[in-house]
Amino acid sequence: RFKRFYFHDSGRLFVINSKGEFVVYPEELRSGRSISNRFLFADGARNKLIQEIVKNRGQFVQQYRASERIEPLGPVPKLLFVKYLLRTDYFVCIAVNEDDLFANAVPAGR
């Protein structure tokens, strides 16, 4: 069983199918919840995110700016990295707080 995945201090890894349903997810997410209910494009479009992910499955890695609804905080800016698993109906996703990428970056030469 998968419980929690971290790619980065604020990153979270999960797997979705082409309908946007979570297949593998951190413990705090519940099955049956659609990613389009949790992540949105910056323009507020819900299902457009899933449509774009499926449409661009040929790319090695996709990247999207999105917002995650986190109660009681409201929308939190995220970078969503998506990789299609060949010959399956699944996508591996990593959601990272955009601000944390810059805060934890180390300048070259250190």
N, C-alpha and C positions, 0 to 999 in steps of 0.2 A: 504493500500500500504506500502511496505517495502522501506525505503530510505537508511538507513545506519545501520550497525551492527558492534559493537566492542566487542570483547572477551577480549581484552587486549589493551594496549596503541597502539600497531601497528597491532593488529589482525583484520581480516575481515571475516565475516561469509557469506556464500552463499550456495545455493542449486543447484546441477546439476542433470541431468538425466544420464542414462547409456551411452549416446552418448557423454557426456561431455559438453552438452549445458546448459547454465545458465538458471535456472528456477526462482530463487529468488536471487537477487544480489544488491549490493550497487548501488546507483544512477549513479555513474560514469561509471559503466559497461553497455554495450549495449546488448540487446537481440540478439541472433543469433551468437554471437561470441563463439567459442569453447574454452573450458578451455585449450585444448592442444595447442592453439595458444598463450596462456598467460602464462601457467605454463609448465615447462620442467623438466625432470629428470636431475640430475647432468651431465649425459653423453650426454645430448642434445636430447634425444629421446622425440618426441612429443606425438604421440598417444599411446606409451607404458604406459604412466602414466594412461590414462583412462582404458586401458586393465588391468593393475594391480589393479586399484581400483575395477573394476567390478569382477575380478577373486577372490579377497580377501574379498568379501562382507560378508562372514560368520564371520569374525573377529569382535569383539565388537567395537574396534576403530582401524583404520589403521593410520600409520604415515609414511610420505615420506619426504625426503629431495628433494627440488625442487628449481628451479629458476623462478622468475616472471619477465617477460619483462616489464619494466617500462621506458617509454620514458620521458626525454632524458637520464635517468640514466643508461639504459642498464639492464642486468640481476641482480636481487637482491636475495640473498639467503633467502629461506623461509623454515619453517617447515609446512607441510600441514597435518592437522588432518582430518580424514574422518570417518563418521559414516553412515552406511546404514540404511535407514528407512524401517523396516520390511514390507513385503507384498506390496512394492511400487517399482517404478523404479527410486527412488531418493536417493541422497546422500547429507548429510549435511557436509560442509567443512569449516574449519577455517584455514586461512593462516596467519602465524605469522612470523615477521622478527626474524630470529634465534638469531641475536645479541641482540635484545631487551629483549628476555627471560632472558638472563644472566645479562644484565645491570639492570633490574628491580627486580631481585631476592633478597630476604632479607636473610642474613645469619641466621642460626638457633640460638635461644637464644636472639634475639633482639625483 
